[in-house]
Every structure is written in C-alpha cells, then in structure tokens.
Amino acid sequence: MKALSINALTKTYANGNRALKGIDLAVDVGDFCALLGPNGAGKTTAIGIITSLVNKSGGSVEIFGHDIDTELEAAKACIGLVPQEINLNLWEKVGNIVETQAGFYGLNRRLARSRSEKYLRALRLWDRRNDNARSLSGGMKRRLMIARALVHEPRLLILDEPTAGVDIEIRRSMWEFLREINAAGTTIILTTHYLEEAESLCRHVAIIDEGRIIEDAPMSAVLRKLQREVFVLTLARPLSEPPGLDGFDTSLRNAEELEVGIERDHDLNELFAQLNARGIGVISLRNKSNRLEELFMRLVENKQGNGVAET
C-alpha cells in the first residue's frame, strides 16, 4: 500500500484550461517527497484534488488505500494540509485555533488540549497560546498552520510553500521539526521554490510542468542532471582582472564580485584552495541563478528534445 497513489489524473477547468493531463504519482509510506514545478505547472491543482478542495475531471486518487471517490472521509482523516495562503481566523486565540481544528476530527476536549499543547510547544508557540493570531509574525503564523494541520496526527502531511517569507533562522528550525516528524513515521509531501530546501529535506522528487509529470526519481538522481552551476563570490578585496583558476571559468561582474562556473565533478573545496593560494579572500557566496529554475529548464529541454512536449 502507498501513502498516495495517483493514476491518470486529469483536470480541465470550465474555461478550457487543462491543468492536469493524466499524471501518475506514487508516494511510499514514510517518504519525504518534493512536488516541484514552475508557477502554473499544476501543483496547486493536484494538491487541491488530493485534499478534496478541487474536483477532478478523470483518473483516481487513493490515500493509504482509501479512494477519494468512495471513501472520502477516511481519506481526508489521513491528511493534514498546510496551504500556501495564510487562512487563519486572525481574531481567534492561538490555542483555540488548534483545539477547534482537533474538534473537527472528533477529538474530545481533553485530548484536543493535550495535542494542542504538544504541537504548540514543538513549534515554539506555547507562550503565545492566549494571543490573537493577528499579533503573530508571518513566520509564527506559518508555524501555527503546521500545528493546526498536525493536531489530529495525520499519516500524510502536505505542505504548500511552508517557508515562503520566513527568515533563515525560522526556516531552519522548521526544517528540523519536519525531519523529526518524518523520522517518527509521518509521510510528507512538500512544494517549494527553493531547491536547497527540497535537497535538504526530501529523498524523492516529482516535477510537474504544463500539467504533466516530467521527472519522478530519487533526489540524488535528479540533482545529477545539474551538470554545471555558476556562483557569485563577493571578494574581500577588489580585483582588476579575474584570476586564472585550473578547472574553473571565471569572470568579473565588477571589481568586488567574481563569477565562477563549476562543473559537477569539481567541488567548492578545490575552488577555495586555489583562491587561498592566490591570496584572494571571499566574504560570501551565492548561486547566480535559481537552481530550481535551471533544473526545470534543463528537464523541459530534454523532454522537448525527446519529442514529449505538446505542440
């Protein structure tokens, strides 16, 4: 039995837009899966169908063996959803939000309070339990949404851009929490625009583009498709010309920023060893372009080259 099994899933909206064009996807029990794709690719539609917020046009969806057409209540009881949009009652107290959600799933008052405390503590919100949700920061609101989604202890947690707009420290703490609940047995599906986030957390990745699954593989196999990356290094001292580095392409963006192209079989330790040998200090490093966008482009180009893309 799979945690999630999707077969030939389609969705055509009333305006004729074919958002999903027959996707197949299977997620193992206990897996941590990234569902990736550019804006408009069909991710939100797929999640909407899985969670019964959107009606499908065709195909089938099973959650832990429960078909959403014939066993919808049982399927929904297995799912916890953290949507991309903040959809809290901002005038309600933090603790009440989580306890009320527990009531929707039939938990009695005592258990609802116990679970609420458990997850609010785990997500560092217990001290704010008597505050109205509107008083929380953006990062706290997103953590509250996770607590609300987990209070009935679902077997499958779906997170749609859970760290959007969250600062680095909060993002890292959320990552650690998600790793812990996944290790404890919760299956997780994550959508994100940060490839680094998916790379850090997920063992499997499915990529949607234009309503079709164009990649479904272990994360390690997908990352191997990124043959080359370009980094921008902020230098400790300005340079008048780019240094010659063995095995690396270099160019100056300006006197204090160096672009370095790195092939997959080279590593950053080798780069920094050569820079140190030349007395070149580096203050910071970042990717020149979004790695996820680069990966999408490479996969789409490969599919078009193989004659898969629609005309």
ABEGO torsion letter per residue (X at the ends): XBABBBBGBBBBBAAGBBABAGBBBBBBBGBBBBBBEBBGAGAAAAAAAAAGABBBABEBBBBGGBBAAABAAAAAAABBBBBABBABBAABBAAAAAAAAAAAAGBBAAAAAAAAAAAAAAAGAAAAAABBAAABBAAAAAAAAAAAAAAAGBABBBBBGAABGBBAAAAAAAAAAAAAAAAAGBBBBBBBABAAAAAAABABBBBBBGGBBABBBBAAAAAAABABBBBBBBBABBBABBBBBBGBBBBBABAABBBBBBBAABBAAAAAAAAAAAGBBBABBBBABBAAAAAAAAAAAAAAAAGABBX
